[in-house]
Amino acid sequence: MKGYFKAWAKAAGLRAIRTFAQSAAASIAVCAFIDEVNWGALLSTAVLAAVLSLLNSVGGLPELEKGEDK
């Protein structure tokens, strides 16, 4: 079970980091039209997206179900 949790934590962490980056990039693109980037709102949105990604990963990760954790 310990090995599975380590694999899950790694896969879920990578997903959360990707989600954070994608959310931040989308927010920057939208702010480019406004000509002003609200960094506080951008970071809070990206962090929330990353947390939601982790919570979503509790339900299971397809890459672990395929056996890619080995």
Phi, psi and omega in degrees: 000325180298320179294323178294318180297320179297317178294319179296314181299319179294312181294317180293322178296317178297319177297318181295320178295317178297318180296318177302310182296319180294319180294317179296318180296319178295320179295320178295320179296318178293318180293338179297330178286334182272343182071019177206127179260121175269097187295327178296313179294321180297312181293320180293324177294316181293320178294317178299318178298319179294319178296317178296325176297317178297316179296322178294328181290341178299328179290348179130152179238123182303325182293332177279328179292335178277351179090023181277005181275002183264000000 
